[in-house]
Amino acid sequence: MRQINLHIIGVQKAGTTALASFLHQHHDIYVVDGKEAHIFDHPHFEECPDQTVFTNRQYRKRLTQFKNEKILCDATPITIFNHHFLSACYRYNPQAKFIAILRDPVERAISHYQMSKNNGQERLNMLSAFVSETQRLKKAKHGKSWNFDSSYRTQSYLQRGLYTTQLKTLFDIVPAAQILVLRQNDLRNKHQLTLNRIFDFLEVEHQSISTAKVFESTYTKSHWTDQLAKLYATFYFWIRRESPKNWERIIKSAQG
């Protein structure tokens, strides 16, 4: 079977669903059914006796309408968060291209929290969840860390915003020429221009794709400590020197 040759690897809550939706409208791009195949992060992937068979079987299930489009895309946004997932993804097809979308990490953490809260995966208020995150993830290490209900997936609000480490790992594993890093605001504010940049990266023709209200936030403040949570998250990322300037430095350094 044809291999996936485009991976939208993250970050979660930064517009990966929107981007996948836009790309799926291009006549030469097919996005796997359900958008996220969750193959290389699957809890059973590492223990599979034949990972190639497992991967091909899982992908085949998600190509029900495939009509030989040039680009086959999997948009599983947790991929960038764990170097094992990313390495396995790259080994699967070393010629594939990778797109990462970054979002302000504080906004991303809040959006992630709200999603987990709405899904019944979070019982704490936002401030308590942020403060408790490190201990929660330490406890998760003693169990099956990457089960689909693991805290590493559902409650990693702040750690997923540590882009510096994730970008360095990405460029260590994947050749820079096969990577495109975007900001969420690029897609929001420069929609067609950004899509054309992506089409050039993928070597497909430009196609006009209509905008849609895909960045609407469902977050509403529901607790008096929410503002404190935002301040806590801001300090968390500030003390770790997470900033667009540092991210751009990593990207430019990798690209030579």
C-alpha positions as CSV (number, residue, x, y, z in Angstrom):
1,M,0.0,0.0,0.0
2,R,1.0,3.6,-0.4
3,Q,2.8,5.1,2.5
4,I,1.6,8.2,4.4
5,N,3.9,11.0,3.2
6,L,2.7,13.9,5.3
7,H,2.4,14.0,9.1
8,I,0.8,16.9,11.0
9,I,2.5,16.1,14.3
10,G,1.2,18.8,16.6
11,V,0.8,20.6,18.7
12,Q,-2.5,19.7,20.2
13,K,-5.0,22.5,20.5
14,A,-3.1,24.7,18.0
15,G,-5.2,24.3,14.9
16,T,-4.3,20.8,13.6
17,T,-7.9,19.9,13.0
18,A,-8.5,23.1,11.1
19,L,-5.4,22.6,9.0
20,A,-6.3,19.0,8.2
21,S,-9.8,20.1,7.2
22,F,-8.4,22.7,4.8
23,L,-5.9,20.3,3.3
24,H,-8.5,17.6,2.8
25,Q,-10.3,20.0,0.5
26,H,-7.4,20.0,-1.9
27,H,-7.9,17.6,-4.9
28,D,-4.5,16.0,-4.5
29,I,-4.4,15.6,-0.7
30,Y,-6.1,12.8,1.3
31,V,-6.4,13.0,5.1
32,V,-6.8,9.7,6.8
33,D,-10.3,8.9,8.0
34,G,-10.9,10.5,11.4
35,K,-7.8,12.7,10.9
36,E,-5.8,11.1,13.7
37,A,-4.6,7.5,13.1
38,H,-2.8,7.2,16.5
39,I,-0.5,4.5,15.3
40,F,3.0,5.3,16.6
41,D,1.5,6.4,20.0
42,H,-0.8,3.4,20.2
43,P,-0.3,1.6,23.6
44,H,0.3,-1.7,21.8
45,F,2.7,-0.4,19.1
46,E,6.0,-0.9,21.0
47,E,5.1,-4.5,21.9
48,C,4.0,-5.5,18.4
49,P,6.0,-8.5,17.0
50,D,5.8,-6.8,13.6
51,Q,5.3,-3.1,13.7
52,T,5.2,-2.8,9.9
53,V,2.3,-5.1,9.7
54,F,0.5,-3.3,12.5
55,T,1.1,0.1,10.9
56,N,-0.1,-1.0,7.5
57,R,-3.1,-2.7,8.9
58,Q,-4.1,0.4,10.9
59,Y,-3.6,2.8,8.1
60,R,-5.5,0.6,5.6
61,K,-8.6,0.9,7.8
62,R,-8.4,4.7,7.4
63,L,-8.1,5.0,3.7
64,T,-11.6,4.0,2.7
65,Q,-12.1,6.8,0.2
66,F,-8.6,7.1,-1.1
67,K,-8.4,7.8,-4.8
68,N,-4.6,7.8,-5.4
69,E,-4.1,11.4,-4.2
70,K,-0.4,12.5,-4.3
71,I,-0.4,13.4,-0.6
72,L,-1.5,11.0,2.2
73,C,-1.8,12.8,5.5
74,D,-2.0,11.7,9.1
75,A,-2.7,14.5,11.6
76,T,-2.0,12.9,15.0
77,P,-0.9,15.9,17.2
78,I,0.6,14.0,20.1
79,T,3.4,12.8,17.8
80,I,5.7,15.7,18.5
81,F,5.3,15.4,22.3
82,N,7.2,12.1,22.7
83,H,10.5,11.4,20.9
84,H,9.7,7.7,20.7
85,F,6.5,8.4,18.7
86,L,8.3,10.9,16.5
87,S,11.2,8.5,15.8
88,A,8.8,5.6,14.9
89,C,6.9,7.9,12.7
90,Y,10.1,9.0,10.8
91,R,11.3,5.4,10.5
92,Y,8.0,4.4,8.9
93,N,8.7,6.7,6.0
94,P,12.0,8.7,6.0
95,Q,10.9,10.6,2.9
96,A,7.7,11.9,4.5
97,K,7.2,15.6,5.3
98,F,6.3,17.0,8.7
99,I,4.2,20.0,9.7
100,A,4.1,21.4,13.2
101,I,1.8,24.3,14.3
102,L,2.7,26.3,17.5
103,R,0.3,28.3,19.6
104,D,0.9,30.6,22.5
105,P,1.6,27.9,25.2
106,V,-0.5,29.6,27.9
107,E,-3.6,29.8,25.5
108,R,-2.8,26.2,24.5
109,A,-2.8,25.0,28.1
110,I,-6.1,26.7,28.9
111,S,-7.7,25.2,25.8
112,H,-6.3,21.7,26.6
113,Y,-7.6,22.0,30.2
114,Q,-11.1,23.0,29.0
115,M,-11.2,20.1,26.6
116,S,-10.3,17.6,29.3
117,K,-12.8,19.2,31.7
118,N,-15.6,19.0,29.1
119,N,-14.6,15.3,28.3
120,G,-14.9,14.3,32.0
121,Q,-11.1,13.8,32.2
122,E,-10.5,16.5,34.8
123,R,-12.0,17.1,38.2
124,L,-9.8,19.9,39.5
125,N,-10.1,23.6,38.9
126,M,-7.6,25.0,36.4
127,L,-5.1,26.4,39.0
128,S,-5.1,23.1,40.9
129,A,-4.7,21.1,37.7
130,F,-1.7,23.2,36.6
131,V,0.0,23.1,40.0
132,S,-0.6,19.4,40.3
133,E,0.6,18.5,36.8
134,T,4.2,17.6,37.6
135,Q,3.2,15.2,40.4
136,R,0.4,13.7,38.3
137,L,2.7,12.9,35.5
138,K,5.3,11.4,37.9
139,K,2.6,9.1,39.2
140,A,1.6,8.2,35.6
141,K,5.2,6.9,35.0
142,H,4.7,4.1,37.4
143,G,1.8,2.8,35.4
144,K,1.1,2.4,31.7
145,S,2.1,5.9,30.9
146,W,0.7,6.1,27.4
147,N,-2.6,4.4,27.7
148,F,-5.3,6.4,26.0
149,D,-6.7,7.5,29.4
150,S,-3.2,8.4,30.8
151,S,-2.5,11.7,32.4
152,Y,0.3,12.1,29.9
153,R,-2.4,12.5,27.3
154,T,-5.2,14.2,29.1
155,Q,-3.5,16.4,31.8
156,S,-0.2,17.4,30.3
157,Y,-1.4,21.0,30.0
158,L,1.9,22.8,30.6
159,Q,4.5,20.2,29.5
160,R,3.0,20.1,26.0
161,G,3.8,23.8,25.7
162,L,7.6,23.2,26.2
163,Y,8.3,23.8,22.5
164,T,12.0,24.3,22.8
165,T,12.7,20.7,23.6
166,Q,10.2,19.4,21.2
167,L,11.6,21.5,18.3
168,K,15.2,20.5,19.1
169,T,14.1,16.8,19.1
170,L,12.2,17.2,15.9
171,F,15.2,18.7,14.0
172,D,17.5,16.1,15.5
173,I,15.3,13.3,14.1
174,V,14.0,14.7,10.8
175,P,16.0,16.6,8.1
176,A,15.2,20.3,8.2
177,A,14.1,20.3,4.5
178,Q,11.3,17.9,5.4
179,I,9.9,20.2,8.2
180,L,7.6,23.1,8.1
181,V,6.8,25.0,11.4
182,L,3.8,27.3,11.4
183,R,2.1,29.5,14.0
184,Q,-1.6,29.2,14.6
185,N,-2.0,32.9,13.9
186,D,-0.6,32.4,10.4
187,L,-3.5,30.1,9.5
188,R,-6.0,32.4,11.2
189,N,-4.8,35.8,9.9
190,K,-3.1,34.9,6.6
191,H,-5.2,32.0,5.6
192,Q,-4.6,31.5,1.8
193,L,-1.1,32.8,2.0
194,T,-0.2,30.2,4.6
195,L,-2.0,27.5,2.7
196,N,0.0,28.4,-0.5
197,R,3.1,28.1,1.6
198,I,2.1,24.7,2.6
199,F,1.2,23.7,-1.0
200,D,4.6,24.8,-2.1
201,F,6.2,22.7,0.7
202,L,4.2,19.7,-0.4
203,E,4.8,20.4,-4.1
204,V,1.2,20.5,-5.1
205,E,-0.5,23.2,-7.0
206,H,-2.1,26.2,-5.3
207,Q,-5.9,25.8,-4.7
208,S,-8.2,28.3,-3.1
209,I,-9.7,27.0,0.1
210,S,-12.4,28.9,1.8
211,T,-12.0,30.0,5.4
212,A,-14.2,28.7,8.2
213,K,-14.9,29.5,11.8
214,V,-12.6,26.7,13.1
215,F,-10.8,28.6,15.7
216,E,-13.8,29.4,17.9
217,S,-12.9,28.9,21.6
218,T,-15.5,27.2,23.8
219,Y,-13.6,28.3,26.9
220,T,-15.6,30.4,29.5
221,K,-14.2,31.4,32.9
222,S,-16.0,29.3,35.5
223,H,-13.9,29.7,38.6
224,W,-12.4,32.7,40.4
225,T,-8.9,31.1,40.3
226,D,-8.8,30.9,36.5
227,Q,-6.9,34.2,36.3
228,L,-4.4,32.9,38.8
229,A,-4.0,29.8,36.7
230,K,-3.2,31.9,33.7
231,L,-0.6,33.9,35.7
232,Y,0.9,30.6,37.0
233,A,1.2,29.3,33.4
234,T,2.7,32.5,32.2
235,F,5.4,32.3,34.9
236,Y,5.9,28.6,34.2
237,F,6.8,29.3,30.6
238,W,8.7,32.5,31.3
239,I,11.1,30.9,33.8
240,R,11.8,28.2,31.2
241,R,12.4,30.8,28.5
242,E,9.7,29.6,26.2
243,S,9.3,32.4,23.7
244,P,8.7,32.8,19.9
245,K,12.2,34.4,19.7
246,N,13.8,31.2,21.0
247,W,11.7,28.9,18.9
248,E,12.6,30.9,15.8
249,R,16.3,30.7,16.7
250,I,16.1,26.9,16.8
251,I,14.3,26.8,13.5
252,K,16.7,29.1,11.7
253,S,19.7,27.3,13.2
254,A,18.4,24.0,11.9
255,Q,17.7,25.3,8.5
256,G,21.2,26.7,8.2
